[in-house]
Amino acid sequence: MKHPRLQPKLLALLMAAAGLLSACGGGGGSSSNTTTPTAATLNSGTISGLGSIVVNGVRYETVGSQVLDADDGNTAITTPLRIGMTVSVEQSGTDGLTRRPIAGKILLQSGIKGVASYTGSTLTVAGMPVATDTSTILLNTTGAVTSLAALNNQAVEVYGLPQADGSFLATLVEAETGMVNVQIVGTVQSMDTTAKTLVLGTTTAPITVNYASITPPNGLATGAVIAVRASTNSTASTYAASSLQIRSGTASTYTSYASNYSGTTRMNNERNELYGAVSDKTLISSAGNVTGCTLKIQGIQVQATSPALCASVTNGTYVEAKGTLSNGVLVATKIEFEGSQSNGYADDWNDNDSDGLHHRSLSPLSTPTELQTSRSFEMYASLSCSAVNLGCTLTSGAVTYTADMSSAYWDEHQPIISGYVEAKGYLTGNTFKVSKIESKDRRYGNGYGNDD
């Protein structure tokens, strides 16, 4: 199914209602297992969960989505989506099997780009002041969790929330391979329309932008949140704008992003969610006794404190883990084994053994449809086939699955026999039944993706 190209003025009005002023275009493909949308729906916020994506408590199917740069509405983004990225999602129907909404179009708001400077406890990127907290995800060029000190003097991209005082609260900081041209995102603090300059940043760390060489967009004013690109990769206190886009008329848009940041249960201790198969499980012991474990789901490390659960879960088990992110680790408060995969773990919804971890095992499965519905998820993985759709495996983290590609739908791309992909399907034993698949580019030059 192709989505019609929206006229820029119409889409701008729609996005203004969602708190994001942009124009976009494009189309997308989908499998036959969908319902036809009656109208575009936009949902703007910060990604809080993976295995598809969760935005403002809504989980969207994403394989086949058109992921576009929000500022120009046309540039395709083919790298994996991550927790902490800010997006605007246009729903395009509902999956006929899982009943989850389909993200027909995802408009990604790119972040501050430039060289990071971290001295003491102060972080600036391209001279722009950036604040972080324990929920900020910090990643090196391999996609592994790192520290602010390790990011010093590296080119990075910072996703997050512009603040009214000119500062920028980071939700995700990613190291880049090679240098990048500067992009500043922030709230306009003052303007001189005669000199054609404006000031971003804070009173203690101001950034002056000269926009004399471009035609400024309508609505440019003090208090607006803008994205400015410059034709330089060097840090400075003054930049000449090569482009300037208004993202919102007010920073309060991003206050709403923060207040609506949640998982599907909308419980404060379950703000982040990971859906997928377990890999890299490692037991944690003290004085010879198991006290918990760490594991990975969708490339993110999860920490569980239940010895009973940790003894039961195995690599390849499909689970839903919910909790909160702290220094790049999901501290799990609830883990659900999907389908009949109870693995002998005897805890229940009310945590009656007081191990600190809630758990629910769903009812046994009796039909193929129940199997597909309850174990359906999306993964980023490395595909390897002996021929197109034949003899295929999918490797995600430390787990390799046999990939049943007999009914796979390749979205918008020619089929490949090897490469990095996003695949949607369901688990049956150690076989991943692929229903929909598309090629993806790894973000990092070292060959790592977000699930390695």
Backbone hydrogen bonds, N-H to C=O, Kabsch-Sander energy under -0.5 kcal/mol:
donor,donor_aa,acceptor,acceptor_aa,energy
11,L,7,Q,-2.7
12,A,8,P,-2.6
13,L,9,K,-1.9
14,L,10,L,-2.2
15,M,11,L,-3.0
16,A,12,A,-2.2
17,A,13,L,-1.6
18,A,14,L,-1.0
19,G,16,A,-1.1
20,L,15,M,-3.8
21,L,247,R,-2.1
22,S,20,L,-0.9
25,G,73,G,-2.4
29,G,64,G,-0.6
34,T,32,S,-1.2
35,T,94,T,-1.4
41,T,91,Q,-0.6
43,N,89,V,-1.8
45,G,87,V,-2.6
47,I,85,M,-2.9
48,S,54,V,-2.9
49,G,54,V,-0.9
50,L,273,E,-1.9
51,G,52,S,-1.3
53,I,60,Y,-1.7
54,V,49,G,-1.5
55,V,58,V,-2.6
56,N,46,T,-0.6
57,G,262,S,-1.2
58,V,55,V,-1.8
60,Y,53,I,-3.2
60,Y,58,V,-0.6
61,E,101,P,-2.6
65,S,62,T,-2.5
66,Q,104,G,-2.2
67,V,65,S,-0.8
68,L,66,Q,-0.7
68,L,106,I,-2.8
69,D,75,T,-2.5
70,A,108,L,-2.5
73,G,69,D,-2.4
77,I,67,V,-3.3
78,T,76,A,-0.6
84,G,47,I,-2.3
85,M,82,R,-1.6
86,T,109,Q,-0.5
87,V,45,G,-3.0
88,S,107,L,-1.7
89,V,43,N,-2.5
90,E,105,K,-3.2
91,Q,41,T,-2.5
91,Q,89,V,-0.7
92,S,102,I,-3.1
95,D,100,R,-3.2
96,G,33,N,-3.1
99,R,95,D,-1.7
102,I,93,G,-2.3
103,A,61,E,-2.7
104,G,90,E,-1.4
104,G,102,I,-1.2
105,K,90,E,-1.6
106,I,66,Q,-3.4
107,L,88,S,-2.9
108,L,68,L,-3.1
108,L,106,I,-0.7
109,Q,86,T,-2.6
109,Q,107,L,-0.5
110,S,108,L,-1.0
112,I,158,V,-2.1
113,K,183,Q,-2.3
114,G,156,V,-1.8
116,A,154,Q,-2.8
117,S,124,T,-3.0
119,T,117,S,-0.6
119,T,122,T,-2.1
121,S,119,T,-0.5
122,T,119,T,-2.3
123,L,121,S,-0.5
123,L,130,V,-0.6
124,T,117,S,-2.2
125,V,128,M,-2.2
126,A,115,V,-2.1
128,M,125,V,-2.2
130,V,123,L,-2.7
131,A,168,F,-3.0
136,T,133,D,-1.7
137,I,171,T,-2.0
138,L,136,T,-0.5
139,L,173,V,-2.7
140,N,144,A,-2.7
143,G,140,N,-1.8
146,T,138,L,-2.1
151,L,147,S,-1.0
151,L,148,L,-0.6
152,N,148,L,-0.6
152,N,149,A,-0.9
153,N,116,A,-2.9
154,Q,151,L,-2.1
156,V,114,G,-2.9
157,E,174,E,-2.3
158,V,112,I,-2.8
159,Y,157,E,-0.6
159,Y,172,L,-2.8
161,L,169,L,-2.8
163,Q,167,S,-2.6
166,G,163,Q,-1.8
168,F,129,P,-0.6
169,L,161,L,-2.4
170,A,131,A,-3.2
170,A,168,F,-0.7
171,T,159,Y,-2.9
172,L,159,Y,-1.7
173,V,137,I,-3.1
174,E,157,E,-2.6
175,A,139,L,-2.0
176,E,155,A,-3.3
178,G,176,E,-0.6
182,V,232,T,-3.2
183,Q,113,K,-1.8
184,I,228,V,-2.7
186,G,226,I,-2.0
188,V,224,A,-2.9
189,Q,199,V,-3.3
190,S,199,V,-0.9
192,D,197,T,-3.0
196,K,192,D,-1.4
197,T,192,D,-1.9
198,L,209,V,-2.0
199,V,190,S,-2.3
200,L,207,I,-3.2
202,T,205,A,-1.0
207,I,200,L,-2.7
208,T,237,S,-2.7
209,V,198,L,-3.1
210,N,239,Y,-3.1
211,Y,196,K,-2.4
211,Y,209,V,-0.6
214,I,211,Y,-1.2
220,L,217,P,-1.3
223,G,188,V,-2.4
224,A,221,A,-2.0
225,V,248,S,-2.7
226,I,186,G,-2.7
226,I,224,A,-0.5
227,A,245,Q,-2.5
228,V,184,I,-3.1
229,R,243,S,-2.1
230,A,182,V,-2.3
231,S,240,A,-0.5
232,T,230,A,-1.3
239,Y,208,T,-2.6
241,A,210,N,-2.6
241,A,239,Y,-0.6
242,S,229,R,-3.5
243,S,229,R,-1.3
245,Q,227,A,-2.4
247,R,225,V,-3.0
247,R,245,Q,-0.6
248,S,225,V,-1.6
253,T,250,T,-1.2
254,Y,251,A,-1.2
255,T,251,A,-0.9
256,S,252,S,-1.9
257,Y,253,T,-1.3
258,A,254,Y,-1.8
259,S,255,T,-2.2
260,N,256,S,-2.0
261,Y,258,A,-0.8
262,S,260,N,-0.6
266,R,263,G,-0.9
270,E,267,M,-2.0
271,R,268,N,-0.7
272,N,323,G,-3.0
273,E,48,S,-1.1
274,L,321,A,-2.4
275,Y,50,L,-2.2
276,G,319,V,-2.3
278,V,317,T,-2.3
279,S,296,K,-1.9
282,T,294,T,-3.0
284,I,292,G,-2.8
286,S,289,N,-2.8
289,N,286,S,-2.0
291,T,284,I,-3.1
292,G,284,I,-1.3
293,C,304,A,-2.3
294,T,282,T,-2.6
295,L,302,V,-2.0
296,K,279,S,-3.1
297,I,300,I,-2.1
300,I,297,I,-1.9
301,Q,328,G,-0.5
302,V,295,L,-3.7
303,Q,330,L,-2.8
304,A,293,C,-2.6
310,C,306,S,-2.6
311,A,307,P,-1.8
312,S,308,A,-0.9
312,S,309,L,-0.9
313,V,309,L,-2.7
316,G,278,V,-3.0
317,T,314,T,-2.2
319,V,276,G,-2.7
319,V,317,T,-0.6
320,E,336,E,-1.9
321,A,274,L,-2.7
322,K,334,K,-3.0
323,G,272,N,-2.2
324,T,331,V,-1.3
326,S,329,V,-2.7
327,N,134,T,-3.9
329,V,326,S,-1.5
330,L,301,Q,-2.8
331,V,324,T,-2.9
331,V,329,V,-0.8
332,A,303,Q,-2.1
332,A,330,L,-1.0
333,T,322,K,-2.9
334,K,322,K,-1.8
335,I,358,H,-1.9
336,E,320,E,-2.6
337,F,335,I,-0.5
337,F,360,R,-0.8
338,E,318,Y,-1.8
341,Q,338,E,-1.6
342,S,340,S,-2.3
345,Y,342,S,-2.1
351,D,348,D,-1.9
354,S,351,D,-1.6
358,H,333,T,-2.3
359,H,348,D,-1.3
360,R,335,I,-0.8
362,L,337,F,-1.3
362,L,360,R,-0.6
371,L,367,T,-1.9
372,Q,368,P,-2.6
373,T,369,T,-2.5
374,S,370,E,-2.6
375,R,371,L,-1.8
376,S,373,T,-0.6
377,F,425,G,-2.2
379,M,423,A,-2.4
381,A,421,V,-2.3
382,S,395,T,-2.4
383,L,381,A,-0.6
383,L,419,G,-3.4
384,S,393,T,-2.1
385,C,417,I,-2.5
386,S,390,L,-1.6
387,A,390,L,-1.6
390,L,387,A,-2.5
392,C,403,A,-0.6
393,T,384,S,-2.2
394,L,401,Y,-2.2
395,T,382,S,-2.3
396,S,394,L,-0.6
396,S,399,V,-2.6
399,V,396,S,-1.9
401,Y,394,L,-3.2
402,T,430,N,-1.6
403,A,392,C,-2.4
404,D,402,T,-0.7
404,D,432,F,-1.9
405,M,403,A,-1.0
408,A,405,M,-1.4
409,Y,435,S,-0.9
410,W,408,A,-0.6
411,D,409,Y,-0.6
411,D,437,I,-2.6
412,E,410,W,-0.6
419,G,383,L,-1.7
421,V,381,A,-2.8
422,E,438,E,-2.5
423,A,379,M,-2.7
424,K,436,K,-3.3
425,G,377,F,-2.0
426,Y,433,K,-1.6
427,L,375,R,-1.1
428,T,431,T,-2.4
431,T,428,T,-1.6
432,F,402,T,-2.9
433,K,426,Y,-2.9
433,K,431,T,-0.7
434,V,404,D,-2.0
434,V,432,F,-0.9
435,S,424,K,-2.8
436,K,424,K,-1.8
437,I,409,Y,-2.6
438,E,422,E,-1.9
440,K,420,Y,-2.9
441,D,78,T,-2.0
444,Y,448,Y,-0.9
447,G,444,Y,-1.6
452,D,449,G,-1.1
